[in-house]
Amino acid sequence: MSPQVNAGSIPVFAGILITLLGGFISYLTNKSIKLKEWQLILIKEDLTIRQKIYSDFLSQANKLILFSTQEKASSVKELDSIINYFSQIEILATEEVIEQSKKVVSCVLASNTQLTTSKIKTSTI
């Protein structure tokens, strides 16, 4: 009787083993997919943050340059926003982007100081 019980239990154990193996493969596949999804979400959020900071930085730079054509910034507080955005860029960006940002900030500062110099020359004449 013992050989008949063993022969009858083999398909049951094989079915359980195949089910467990299938479940484990499914678990690994889902885990891998979720991990990849999570990584892509992080990359997307990082790109969104960078895009926002870069666009705000360039917008503020343009605003300050246009403002400097009318009159010089009356206080350092008006230039504080561009420095704040530049600091954020320094934290997030690559060296190339940081170097280009420095050029933009230099241009903004120069446009405000050039206007001051030209006003001083005009007022002394």
C-alpha positions in Angstrom: 0.0 0.0 0.0 2.8 2.3 0.7 4.0 2.5 -3.0 0.5 3.5 -4.1 0.4 6.3 -1.5 3.7 7.6 -2.7 2.7 7.4 -6.4 -0.5 9.2 -5.7 1.2 12.0 -3.6 3.8 12.8 -6.2 1.4 14.9 -8.4 0.2 16.7 -5.4 3.7 17.6 -4.2 4.7 18.5 -7.7 1.7 20.8 -8.0 2.5 22.5 -4.7 6.1 22.9 -5.7 5.2 24.4 -9.1 2.7 26.7 -7.5 5.4 27.9 -5.0 8.0 28.3 -7.7 5.5 30.3 -9.9 4.6 32.5 -6.9 8.3 33.2 -6.2 9.0 34.1 -9.8 5.9 36.4 -9.8 7.1 38.0 -6.6 10.6 38.7 -8.1 9.1 40.0 -11.3 6.7 42.4 -9.5 9.5 43.5 -7.1 11.7 44.3 -10.1 9.0 46.2 -11.9 8.1 48.2 -8.8 11.8 49.1 -8.2 12.1 50.3 -11.7 8.9 52.3 -11.4 10.2 53.9 -8.2 13.5 54.8 -9.9 11.8 56.4 -12.8 9.5 58.4 -10.5 12.6 59.7 -8.6 14.2 60.7 -11.9 11.1 62.4 -13.1 10.8 64.4 -9.8 14.4 65.4 -10.0 14.0 66.6 -13.5 10.9 68.6 -12.6 12.7 70.2 -9.7 15.7 71.1 -11.8 13.4 72.5 -14.6 11.6 74.7 -12.1 14.7 76.0 -10.5 16.4 76.7 -13.9 13.3 78.5 -15.3 12.9 80.6 -12.1 16.6 81.4 -12.2 16.5 82.5 -15.8 13.2 84.4 -15.3 14.7 86.3 -12.4 17.9 87.0 -14.3 15.9 88.4 -17.2 13.8 90.5 -14.9 16.8 92.0 -13.1 18.6 92.8 -16.4 15.5 94.5 -17.8 15.1 96.3 -14.5 18.6 97.5 -14.7 18.0 99.2 -18.0 15.5 101.5 -16.2 17.4 101.9 -12.9 19.9 100.2 -10.7 18.7 97.9 -8.0 18.4 100.1 -4.9 19.4 97.4 -2.5 21.1 94.1 -2.3 17.7 92.5 -1.4 16.6 92.9 -4.9 19.5 90.8 -6.1 19.0 88.3 -3.3 16.5 86.2 -5.3 19.0 85.5 -8.1 21.7 84.5 -5.6 19.2 82.2 -3.9 18.4 80.5 -7.2 22.1 80.2 -8.0 22.7 78.5 -4.7 20.0 75.9 -5.5 21.6 75.4 -8.9 25.0 74.8 -7.2 23.5 72.1 -5.1 21.7 70.2 -7.9 23.5 70.9 -11.2 26.6 69.7 -13.0 29.8 71.7 -13.3 28.9 72.9 -16.8 25.5 74.2 -15.7 27.1 75.9 -12.6 29.7 77.6 -14.8 27.0 78.9 -17.2 24.9 80.1 -14.2 27.9 82.0 -12.9 28.1 83.8 -16.2 24.4 84.7 -16.0 24.8 86.0 -12.4 27.9 88.0 -13.5 25.9 89.5 -16.3 23.1 90.5 -13.9 25.5 92.0 -11.5 27.4 93.8 -14.2 24.3 95.3 -15.7 23.4 96.8 -12.3 26.8 98.1 -11.6 27.3 99.5 -15.1 24.2 101.6 -14.7 25.5 102.9 -11.5 28.8 103.8 -13.0 27.1 105.6 -15.9 24.9 107.5 -13.5 27.9 108.6 -11.5 29.7 109.8 -14.6 26.6 111.7 -15.8 26.0 113.3 -12.4 29.6 114.5 -12.1 29.5 116.2 -15.5 
